[in-house]
Structure formats: structure tokens, C-alpha cells
């Protein structure tokens, strides 16, 4: 556990020069980004397409690479592009990125009732 960065379930990240809030999800093997944000950041080119199984069924999604700054650490990751319009956060950080030196503490950014 040495040299691991502890993240909460929600983290402020930086993609290019844009700061956004992201959901940290160890249950997701891949990371994803909302299509409008990917377009705004001019992410690309699309390097491949992958089949994603979710609670909504199976989708074929384009994949782009991007550098992301999380808790002061810059890493490169692959992001599937999808419509996250009805979700609270435009970015989901999954296992592929988390394996690059991060741990999750669900209590890290909990709001105290005191």
C-alpha cells in the first residue's frame, strides 16, 4: 500500500485544462466520459471500439486516450465515450486507471452531520 494515493468515491479531476467532478468506481473495468465533454475537450482520435455490458444492455462504444490529473497524479487512461447526460457526473474512473497507484476510501469525502 506504499505510495498509493487514497481517493474518495467522488473526486475533482482535470482533463486537459477542464476541472470536473468524477465518480470513482472500482466495479467498472473501464473509464467513461460524457460525449459532450469529450467533444468540448477535443479528445481523440478514436483508437478502437469496445463492447460494454451494463445494466442498460450491450453497447458498442468508441474509445479515446486522455491524460488525467487525479489527486495530483497525472496518468494516461482509455475512456469510452457515452451519453452520461442523465448521470450525476460526466466522468467515471474505472479499474484501468485505478490500477495505476490509487486506493479507494469510501469515507474520505463523506460529509459529517456534526
C-alpha positions, 0 to 999 in steps of 0.5 A, a space after each residue: 500500500 506504499 505510495 498509493 494515493 487514497 481517493 474518495 468515491 467522488 473526486 475533482 479531476 482535470 482533463 486537459 485544462 477542464 476541472 470536473 467532478 468524477 465518480 470513482 468506481 472500482 466495479 467498472 473495468 473501464 473509464 467513461 466520459 460524457 460525449 459532450 465533454 469529450 467533444 468540448 475537450 477535443 479528445 481523440 482520435 478514436 483508437 478502437 471500439 469496445 463492447 460494454 455490458 451494463 445494466 442498460 444492455 450491450 453497447 458498442 462504444 468508441 474509445 479515446 486516450 486522455 491524460 488525467 490529473 487525479 489527486 495530483 497524479 497525472 496518468 494516461 487512461 482509455 475512456 469510452 465515450 457515452 451519453 452520461 447526460 442523465 448521470 450525476 457526473 460526466 466522468 467515471 474512473 474505472 479499474 484501468 486507471 485505478 490500477 495505476 497507484 490509487 486506493 479507494 476510501 469510501 469515507 474520505 469525502 463523506 460529509 459529517 452531520 456534526 
